[in-house]
Amino acid sequence: MSRLTTAGLLALAGELSETERGLVRELARLKLATHAQLAALLPPLVAEASAASRARTARRMLARLTDLRVLARLERRIGGIRAGSAGYVYYLGPVGQRLIAYWQGEGLVRGRVRPEPGSRYVRHRLSVSELYVRARQAEREGLLDLLAFDIEPESWRVFQDGFGGQVTLKPDAFARLGVGAYEDRFFIEVDLGSESKSVIARKVRAYLDYWNSGQEQTEHGVFPRVLLLTNSETRRAALVDVCARLPAESWPLFTVATLEHGVEVMSGQIEDETHESEEASGESA
């Protein structure tokens, strides 16, 4: 397929609907998203009351944007070939990359064809995308206001350690929520059980180093809670044990939960029991 000319790109930028432009921007934020996740991010259409009708609209829109090379799909589908269109995983195609750069005032850059990422990266990235989608849905239900949701590398922080060296803290995401009259902030780490407890221990101690640096508090007035999200209760218990081995005064910084309850914990719908569990683990250690 021939490369889209500058005139063609500008014409396409003007032809896309507001909903299509919003969907492209959401995928630029997420980097990877499933068909179901992108469909869930579409704004509710009053004229389409049924789930089946909304699903058809999503299929048509995603197919059109893919044909235009605004979006692209991974070769490997979630759930295998029998999953059909629901199994597609999307990322920005070369035209989508050029559109985002144009909308952000970066000029008419050239899009790139990117290599297929590994399955571990895909699983991790889609877990972060799912958390974002659920937060957006909770916002629509009036449970919270999603004031910010930055995904790496936008969520990263650079600071100086105690020896004057430069360190980069790399949260998977940073979220700022309005819940009632309050605002809460979170650094988010998504764990899918593939890393050892020693690796997790180094990660949580990096947050302690950043907390002790005082940089975040100086720049923003508060230090976000560190939310460790994982994929099973067994793994959650293992992460609680890691946090229990930190100095007791740092325990309130950390919250551990399963991915399915991440948004409920952030919005206060589920009471945080991590600290009590950590204390119990600390006593038995």
C-alpha positions as CSV (number, residue, x, y, z in Angstrom):
1,M,0.0,0.0,0.0
2,S,1.4,3.4,-1.0
3,R,2.4,5.9,1.7
4,L,-0.2,8.6,2.4
5,T,0.7,12.0,1.0
6,T,0.8,15.1,3.2
7,A,-2.3,16.4,1.5
8,G,-4.0,13.1,2.1
9,L,-3.0,13.0,5.8
10,L,-4.4,16.6,6.3
11,A,-7.6,15.6,4.5
12,L,-8.0,12.5,6.7
13,A,-7.4,14.5,9.8
14,G,-10.3,16.7,8.9
15,E,-12.5,13.7,7.9
16,L,-12.3,11.7,11.1
17,S,-15.2,12.1,13.4
18,E,-14.8,13.4,17.0
19,T,-15.3,9.9,18.3
20,E,-12.7,8.4,16.0
21,R,-10.2,11.1,16.9
22,G,-10.8,10.4,20.6
23,L,-10.3,6.7,20.1
24,V,-7.0,7.3,18.3
25,R,-5.8,9.5,21.2
26,E,-6.8,6.9,23.7
27,L,-4.8,4.2,21.9
28,A,-1.8,6.6,21.7
29,R,-2.0,6.8,25.5
30,L,-2.4,3.0,26.1
31,K,0.0,1.8,23.3
32,L,-1.8,-1.5,23.2
33,A,-5.5,-2.3,23.7
34,T,-7.9,-5.1,22.9
35,H,-11.0,-4.8,20.7
36,A,-13.2,-5.0,23.9
37,Q,-11.2,-2.3,25.7
38,L,-11.4,0.2,22.8
39,A,-15.1,-0.5,22.4
40,A,-15.6,0.2,26.1
41,L,-13.9,3.6,25.7
42,L,-16.3,4.7,23.0
43,P,-18.7,7.3,24.4
44,P,-22.2,6.0,25.0
45,L,-24.5,6.7,22.0
46,V,-28.0,7.6,23.1
47,A,-29.6,6.2,19.9
48,E,-28.0,2.8,20.5
49,A,-29.5,1.2,23.5
50,S,-28.5,-2.4,23.0
51,A,-25.1,-3.9,23.6
52,A,-25.3,-5.7,20.3
53,S,-25.8,-2.3,18.5
54,R,-22.9,-0.8,20.3
55,A,-20.7,-3.8,19.5
56,R,-21.5,-3.4,15.8
57,T,-20.6,0.3,15.9
58,A,-17.3,-0.5,17.5
59,R,-16.5,-3.3,14.9
60,R,-17.3,-0.9,12.0
61,M,-15.2,1.9,13.4
62,L,-12.2,-0.2,14.3
63,A,-12.3,-1.9,10.9
64,R,-12.4,1.4,9.1
65,L,-9.5,2.9,11.1
66,T,-7.5,-0.3,10.5
67,D,-8.2,-0.2,6.7
68,L,-6.9,3.5,6.8
69,R,-3.8,2.3,8.6
70,V,-4.6,4.7,11.5
71,L,-4.7,1.5,13.7
72,A,-2.9,-1.8,13.3
73,R,-3.4,-5.2,14.8
74,L,-1.0,-7.7,16.2
75,E,-0.7,-10.9,14.3
76,R,-1.4,-12.9,17.4
77,R,-5.0,-12.7,18.7
78,I,-6.1,-13.0,22.3
79,G,-7.9,-16.3,22.7
80,G,-6.7,-17.6,19.3
81,I,-8.2,-17.4,15.8
82,R,-11.6,-18.6,17.0
83,A,-12.0,-15.4,19.1
84,G,-12.7,-13.5,15.8
85,S,-12.6,-9.7,15.9
86,A,-13.0,-9.7,19.7
87,G,-9.5,-11.2,19.9
88,Y,-7.7,-8.4,18.1
89,V,-5.1,-6.4,19.9
90,Y,-4.6,-2.9,18.4
91,Y,-1.7,-0.4,18.3
92,L,-1.2,2.8,16.4
93,G,-0.5,2.2,12.7
94,P,1.9,4.5,10.7
95,V,-0.9,6.9,9.8
96,G,-2.1,7.0,13.4
97,Q,1.4,7.9,14.5
98,R,1.6,10.7,12.0
99,L,-1.8,12.0,13.1
100,I,-0.9,12.1,16.7
101,A,2.3,13.9,16.0
102,Y,0.4,16.4,13.9
103,W,-2.3,17.0,16.5
104,Q,0.4,17.5,19.2
105,G,2.1,20.2,17.1
106,E,5.2,18.0,16.2
107,G,4.8,18.4,12.5
108,L,4.2,15.9,9.7
109,V,6.6,13.2,10.9
110,R,7.0,9.8,9.2
111,G,5.2,6.8,10.8
112,R,7.1,3.6,11.6
113,V,6.3,-0.1,11.2
114,R,7.1,-1.6,14.6
115,P,8.1,-5.1,15.4
116,E,5.7,-7.5,17.1
117,P,6.2,-7.3,20.9
118,G,6.6,-10.4,23.0
119,S,3.7,-12.0,24.8
120,R,4.9,-11.0,28.3
121,Y,5.0,-7.3,27.3
122,V,1.6,-7.6,25.6
123,R,0.0,-9.2,28.7
124,H,1.4,-6.6,31.0
125,R,0.5,-3.7,28.8
126,L,-3.1,-4.9,28.4
127,S,-3.4,-5.3,32.1
128,V,-2.6,-1.6,32.5
129,S,-5.0,-0.7,29.7
130,E,-7.7,-2.7,31.5
131,L,-7.2,-0.7,34.7
132,Y,-7.6,2.5,32.7
133,V,-10.7,1.3,31.0
134,R,-12.3,0.3,34.3
135,A,-11.4,3.7,35.8
136,R,-13.1,5.4,32.8
137,Q,-16.2,3.3,33.3
138,A,-16.2,4.1,37.0
139,E,-16.0,7.8,36.1
140,R,-19.1,7.4,33.8
141,E,-21.0,5.8,36.7
142,G,-20.2,8.8,38.9
143,L,-17.9,6.9,41.3
144,L,-14.9,9.1,40.7
145,D,-13.3,11.8,38.6
146,L,-10.3,10.6,36.6
147,L,-8.2,13.8,36.7
148,A,-5.0,12.2,35.3
149,F,-3.8,8.7,34.2
150,D,-0.3,8.7,32.9
151,I,1.2,5.5,31.6
152,E,4.9,4.8,31.3
153,P,7.1,6.5,30.3
154,E,5.0,9.6,31.2
155,S,4.5,8.3,34.7
156,W,8.3,8.0,35.4
157,R,10.1,10.2,37.9
158,V,13.8,11.2,37.9
159,F,15.5,12.0,41.2
160,Q,18.8,12.0,43.0
161,D,19.6,9.3,45.4
162,G,21.5,9.7,48.7
163,F,24.8,9.6,46.9
164,G,24.0,12.2,44.4
165,G,23.4,9.8,41.5
166,Q,20.5,10.1,39.1
167,V,17.8,7.5,39.5
168,T,14.7,6.9,37.4
169,L,11.6,5.5,39.2
170,K,9.4,3.6,36.7
171,P,5.8,3.2,37.8
172,D,3.6,1.4,35.3
173,A,1.1,4.3,35.7
174,F,0.3,7.3,37.8
175,A,-3.3,8.2,38.6
176,R,-4.9,11.2,40.1
177,L,-8.5,10.8,41.2
178,G,-11.2,13.0,42.6
179,V,-13.4,11.1,45.0
180,G,-16.1,13.4,46.5
181,A,-14.3,16.4,48.1
182,Y,-11.0,14.6,48.1
183,E,-8.2,14.0,45.6
184,D,-6.1,10.9,45.8
185,R,-2.9,10.1,43.9
186,F,-1.4,6.7,43.1
187,F,1.8,5.2,41.7
188,I,0.7,1.9,40.2
189,E,2.7,-1.2,39.7
190,V,1.1,-4.2,37.9
191,D,2.6,-7.6,38.8
192,L,1.6,-10.7,36.8
193,G,3.6,-13.1,38.9
194,S,6.6,-13.4,36.6
195,E,9.2,-11.7,38.8
196,S,10.9,-13.0,42.0
197,K,10.2,-11.5,45.4
198,S,13.7,-10.1,45.5
199,V,13.0,-8.1,42.3
200,I,9.7,-6.8,43.8
201,A,11.6,-5.9,47.0
202,R,14.0,-3.7,45.0
203,K,11.1,-2.0,43.3
204,V,9.3,-1.1,46.5
205,R,12.6,0.1,48.1
206,A,13.0,2.4,45.1
207,Y,9.7,4.0,46.1
208,L,11.1,4.5,49.6
209,D,14.2,6.1,48.2
210,Y,12.0,8.5,46.2
211,W,9.9,9.2,49.2
212,N,13.0,10.0,51.3
213,S,14.3,12.3,48.6
214,G,11.3,14.6,49.3
215,Q,11.2,15.6,45.6
216,E,7.5,14.6,45.0
217,Q,6.4,16.3,48.2
218,T,8.2,19.5,47.3
219,E,6.8,19.6,43.8
220,H,3.2,18.5,44.5
221,G,2.7,18.8,48.3
222,V,1.9,15.1,48.8
223,F,3.4,11.7,48.1
224,P,1.1,9.3,46.2
225,R,0.2,5.9,47.6
226,V,2.0,3.0,45.9
227,L,-0.6,0.6,44.6
228,L,0.7,-2.9,43.9
229,L,-1.8,-4.8,41.8
230,T,-1.5,-8.5,40.9
231,N,-3.4,-11.3,39.4
232,S,-4.3,-13.7,42.3
233,E,-4.8,-13.8,46.0
234,T,-1.8,-16.1,46.4
235,R,0.4,-13.6,44.7
236,R,-1.2,-10.7,46.7
237,A,-0.2,-12.5,49.9
238,A,3.4,-12.7,48.6
239,L,3.5,-9.0,47.8
240,V,2.1,-8.2,51.3
241,D,4.9,-10.2,52.8
242,V,7.5,-8.2,50.8
243,C,6.0,-4.9,52.1
244,A,5.9,-6.3,55.6
245,R,9.7,-6.4,55.6
246,L,10.0,-2.7,55.0
247,P,10.4,-0.3,57.9
248,A,7.1,0.0,59.8
249,E,6.8,3.7,59.3
250,S,6.7,3.2,55.5
251,W,3.8,0.7,55.6
252,P,1.1,3.4,55.0
253,L,2.7,4.2,51.6
254,F,1.8,0.8,50.2
255,T,-1.4,-0.9,49.2
256,V,-1.7,-4.4,47.7
257,A,-4.7,-5.6,45.8
258,T,-5.8,-7.8,42.9
259,L,-6.2,-6.2,39.5
260,E,-10.0,-6.9,39.5
261,H,-10.4,-4.7,42.6
262,G,-7.9,-2.0,41.7
263,V,-10.4,0.7,40.8
264,E,-12.5,-0.1,43.8
265,V,-9.5,0.3,46.1
266,M,-8.5,3.6,44.5
267,S,-12.0,5.0,44.8
268,G,-12.5,3.8,48.4
269,Q,-15.3,1.4,47.6
270,I,-13.2,-1.4,49.1
271,E,-11.5,-0.7,52.4
272,D,-7.7,-1.1,52.3
273,E,-6.8,-4.1,54.5
274,T,-3.1,-4.2,53.4
275,H,-1.6,-2.5,56.4
276,E,-3.4,-4.9,58.8
277,S,-2.1,-7.8,56.8
278,E,1.4,-6.4,56.8
279,E,1.4,-6.0,60.5
280,A,0.3,-9.6,61.0
281,S,2.9,-10.8,58.6
282,G,5.5,-8.7,60.3
283,E,4.7,-10.3,63.7
284,S,5.1,-13.7,62.2
285,A,8.3,-13.0,60.3
